[in-house]
């Protein structure tokens, strides 16, 4: 379905208005009037775009102050912004491939951090035996902090079983956790620590929860300096500075929206037990449903959810997404629809 305006808490399809429980604008920033005003202010300062290399002799101060804030928030020594989360992943993977031969990936890892020759982390439910042998080598393990069809952060306890002969660079994609997971929504990067990790790198889209068109890399100061010297980074334009200015100025607003989101989740899920057809957690704003009829059923009740085939999954993905911009009335309508759906499917 094609629409003519950004879908917020509602969406208009074929002339009819539906409640919209889809997308990835978890904090509702994309349509928030106060955030729009911050963006308008950013345009007045930085213009509509800045099509120049970040390594040009003329540098915009907003990059430094926003990246310093991002690094502090996620608990890294340094951070770097780029035009998208996918580019962030490509830059990191290509850089690591210069010094690492072997890459491994957690099941369902996002393609942005999936190196071409990467091996599966698990085989038949067991850790890849090449990670438990005595061969001394530097390896990269890539994983999403929160998989696209998961509702709880990835469990990194598997690192205990990795041989001590392996020097691990852990690459984490926080695109679906940054902004909404953790005490202040700063993600899981700072909480993942293990003595076998010699280097930890994070990439993330900033478009989802933060509503800022761009991506970021967070790591050690040396790692970030090396990426800044990369040919692709030097030859590409930076992230649009108006979004970085708005992000810098929106810290209180982001926390306010995160509180609204958590209140919405509490209202919807605190006293509601969904059947085994649904996969959810009261602390995460996405409910997955395995039923192939859920989309049409909810549409008949005036509700549109996300429904499409994701590249690294075998079936259609049905995502019910709660945002900070949903009202209690919206959530009540969803509650009633889900209750009715369960009654029909269980009898």
C-alpha positions in Angstrom: 0.0 0.0 0.0 1.2 3.5 -0.9 0.4 6.5 1.3 0.8 10.2 0.8 1.9 11.3 4.2 4.0 9.9 7.0 2.1 7.3 9.0 2.1 8.3 12.7 -0.5 6.9 15.1 -2.9 6.9 12.2 -2.6 6.1 8.5 -4.8 6.9 5.5 -5.2 4.1 3.0 -7.5 4.4 0.0 -9.3 7.3 1.6 -9.9 5.5 4.9 -8.2 6.3 8.2 -6.8 3.4 10.3 -4.9 3.3 13.5 -1.3 2.5 12.6 0.7 0.1 14.8 3.7 -0.4 12.5 7.0 1.2 11.3 10.0 1.9 13.5 9.3 5.4 14.8 9.3 4.1 18.4 9.6 7.4 20.1 7.3 9.2 17.6 10.0 11.8 16.8 9.4 11.9 13.0 6.1 13.7 13.5 6.6 15.4 16.9 6.0 19.2 16.6 8.7 20.1 19.1 11.2 18.0 17.2 10.1 19.6 14.0 10.9 23.0 15.5 14.3 21.8 16.5 14.9 20.7 12.9 13.7 24.1 11.6 16.2 25.8 13.9 18.9 23.4 12.5 18.1 24.5 9.0 18.5 28.2 10.0 22.0 27.4 11.4 23.3 24.7 8.9 21.2 25.0 5.8 19.2 22.1 4.3 22.2 19.9 3.5 26.0 19.9 3.5 27.5 17.9 0.6 31.1 18.0 1.6 33.7 15.6 2.9 34.0 15.4 6.7 37.8 15.7 6.1 37.5 19.0 4.3 39.5 21.9 5.6 36.2 23.5 6.6 34.6 21.5 9.4 31.2 22.0 11.1 31.3 22.1 14.9 28.0 20.2 15.2 29.6 16.9 14.2 32.1 17.0 17.1 29.6 18.0 19.8 26.9 15.5 18.6 29.4 12.7 18.3 30.9 13.4 21.7 27.3 13.2 23.2 26.6 10.0 21.4 29.8 8.4 22.6 29.0 9.5 26.2 25.5 8.2 26.0 26.3 4.7 24.7 29.5 4.4 26.9 32.2 4.4 24.2 35.5 6.3 23.9 34.4 7.8 20.6 31.7 7.9 18.0 31.4 8.8 14.4 28.2 9.6 12.4 27.6 8.7 8.7 24.7 9.0 6.3 23.0 5.7 7.2 23.3 2.7 9.5 24.0 0.5 6.5 27.0 2.6 5.5 28.2 2.4 9.1 28.1 -1.4 8.9 29.9 -1.5 5.5 32.7 0.8 6.8 33.3 -1.3 9.9 33.1 -4.7 8.0 35.5 -3.5 5.3 37.9 -2.1 7.8 37.9 -5.2 10.0 38.4 -7.4 6.9 41.9 -5.8 6.5 43.1 -7.4 9.7 40.7 -10.3 10.3 40.3 -13.5 8.2 37.5 -15.2 10.1 34.1 -13.7 10.8 31.2 -15.3 12.6 27.6 -14.2 12.9 24.7 -14.7 15.3 21.6 -16.3 13.8 19.4 -13.7 11.9 22.1 -11.1 12.0 21.2 -8.0 9.9 22.9 -7.9 6.5 24.5 -4.5 7.3 27.1 -6.3 9.5 27.2 -9.6 7.6 30.6 -10.2 6.0 30.5 -12.2 2.8 32.5 -15.2 4.0 31.1 -15.1 7.6 30.4 -18.5 9.2 27.4 -19.2 11.4 28.1 -18.8 15.1 26.1 -21.9 15.9 25.8 -25.2 14.1 23.0 -27.6 15.1 22.4 -25.6 18.2 26.1 -25.8 19.3 28.8 -23.2 19.2 30.8 -23.5 15.9 33.7 -25.9 16.7 36.2 -23.6 15.1 35.6 -21.2 18.0 36.4 -23.9 20.6 39.7 -25.2 19.1 43.2 -24.2 20.2 44.1 -22.2 17.1 45.3 -18.7 18.1 43.6 -16.1 15.9 41.7 -12.9 15.9 38.1 -13.3 15.0 35.1 -11.0 14.5 31.7 -12.0 16.0 28.8 -9.9 14.7 25.3 -9.8 16.3 22.3 -7.6 16.6 21.8 -6.3 20.1 18.1 -7.0 19.5 17.2 -9.1 16.5 14.5 -7.9 14.2 12.0 -10.6 15.3 13.2 -10.7 19.0 11.8 -8.8 22.0 14.7 -9.2 24.4 18.4 -8.2 24.0 20.7 -10.9 22.7 22.3 -13.1 25.3 26.1 -13.0 25.0 26.7 -15.8 27.5 27.9 -17.9 24.6 31.2 -16.1 24.9 32.0 -18.2 27.9 32.4 -21.3 25.7 34.7 -19.6 23.1 38.3 -20.8 23.4 40.7 -18.5 25.2 42.9 -18.7 22.1 40.5 -16.4 20.2 40.9 -12.7 20.4 37.4 -11.5 19.9 36.2 -8.3 18.2 32.5 -8.1 19.0 30.5 -6.1 16.5 27.0 -5.1 17.7 24.1 -3.6 15.7 21.9 -1.4 18.0 19.5 -0.2 15.3 16.4 -1.7 17.1 17.6 -1.0 20.7 19.2 2.4 20.7 16.8 5.0 22.1 14.4 2.5 23.7 16.4 -0.2 25.6 18.2 0.4 28.9 17.5 2.8 31.7 17.7 5.9 29.5 17.4 4.2 26.2 21.1 4.2 25.5 21.1 0.5 24.4 23.1 -2.5 25.5 26.6 -1.7 24.2 28.0 -0.6 27.6 26.6 -3.6 29.4 28.2 -6.3 27.1 31.6 -7.0 28.7 33.7 -10.2 28.7 37.4 -10.9 29.3 37.7 -12.6 25.9 36.6 -9.4 24.1 39.6 -7.4 23.0 37.7 -4.9 20.9 34.1 -3.9 20.9 32.4 -1.9 18.1 28.8 -0.7 17.8 26.9 0.5 14.7 23.4 1.8 14.6 20.8 3.5 12.5 19.7 6.8 14.1 16.6 6.9 11.9 14.4 4.6 14.0 13.9 5.7 17.6 15.6 9.1 17.2 14.0 10.1 13.9 17.4 11.4 12.6 18.4 10.4 9.0 21.8 8.8 9.5 23.9 6.2 11.3 26.7 5.9 13.8 29.8 3.9 14.8 31.0 3.8 18.4 34.3 2.2 19.5 37.7 3.0 20.8 39.2 6.4 19.9 41.9 4.7 17.7 39.2 2.7 15.9 37.2 5.8 15.1 40.3 7.7 14.0 41.1 4.8 11.6 37.6 4.9 10.1 38.0 8.6 9.6 41.0 7.9 7.4 39.1 5.4 5.3 38.8 6.2 1.6 35.0 5.7 1.5 34.4 7.8 4.6 36.6 10.6 3.2 34.9 10.6 -0.2 31.3 10.5 1.2 29.3 13.4 2.5 28.6 13.4 6.2 25.3 12.9 7.9 23.0 15.9 7.4 24.0 18.4 10.2 20.5 19.6 10.9 19.6 16.2 12.3 22.7 16.2 14.6 21.8 19.7 15.8 18.2 18.6 16.5 19.4 15.4 18.3 21.8 17.4 20.4 19.0 19.8 21.4 16.4 17.1 21.9 17.8 15.2 24.8 15.0 16.2 27.3 12.4 15.5 24.6 13.8 12.1 23.9 13.6 11.1 27.6 10.1 12.5 27.8 9.0 10.4 24.8 10.7 7.3 26.2 8.7 7.7 29.4 5.5 8.0 27.3 6.4 4.9 25.4 7.0 2.9 28.6 3.7 4.1 30.1 1.9 3.0 26.9 3.5 -0.4 27.1 2.5 -0.7 30.8 -1.1 0.2 29.9 -1.2 -2.3 27.0 0.6 -5.3 28.5 0.8 -5.0 32.3 -2.5 -6.8 32.8 -2.8 -8.6 29.5 -1.6 -12.2 28.7 -1.4 -12.9 25.0 -1.6 -16.4 23.6 1.4 -18.4 22.3 0.6 -16.9 18.8 2.2 -13.8 20.0 5.9 -13.1 20.9 6.3 -10.0 23.1 7.9 -8.5 26.2 6.4 -5.8 28.4 9.6 -3.7 28.1 9.8 -3.7 24.3 7.4 -1.9 21.9 7.0 -4.6 19.4 4.6 -7.6 19.4 5.2 -10.3 16.8 2.4 -12.6 15.7 2.9 -16.0 13.9 -0.7 -16.1 12.5 -0.9 -15.6 8.7 -4.4 -14.0 9.2 -3.6 -11.4 11.8 -3.0 -8.6 9.3 -6.3 -8.9 7.6 -8.2 -9.4 10.9 -6.7 -6.2 12.4 -7.3 -4.3 9.2 -11.0 -5.3 9.4 -11.0 -3.7 12.9 -9.5 -0.4 11.6 -5.8 -1.2 12.5 -2.8 -1.5 10.1 0.3 -3.3 11.3 3.7 -4.0 9.5 3.4 -7.0 7.2 6.2 -8.0 4.8 8.8 -10.6 3.9 12.1 -9.8 5.7 15.3 -10.9 3.8 16.7 -13.3 6.5 13.4 -14.8 7.6 11.4 -17.6 6.0 7.9 -16.3 6.6 6.0 -13.0 6.5 6.8 -10.8 9.4 3.8 -9.4 11.3 4.9 -6.6 13.6 2.6 -4.7 16.0 4.5 -1.6 17.0 3.6 0.6 19.9 4.9 4.2 19.8 5.1 7.1 22.2 2.5 8.9 20.1 -0.3 6.4 20.6 -3.1 7.5 22.9 -4.7 5.4 25.5 -7.8 5.3 23.3 -5.6 3.9 20.4 -4.2 1.3 22.8 -7.7 0.4 24.1 -8.9 -0.3 20.6 -5.8 -2.5 20.0 -6.5 -4.4 23.2 -10.1 -5.1 22.3 -9.0 -6.3 18.8 -6.3 -8.6 20.1 -8.8 -10.1 22.7 -11.3 -10.7 19.9 -8.6 -12.3 17.7 -7.6 -14.7 20.4 -11.1 -15.8 21.1 -11.7 -16.5 17.4 -8.4 -18.4 16.9 -8.6 -20.4 20.1 -12.1 -21.7 19.6 
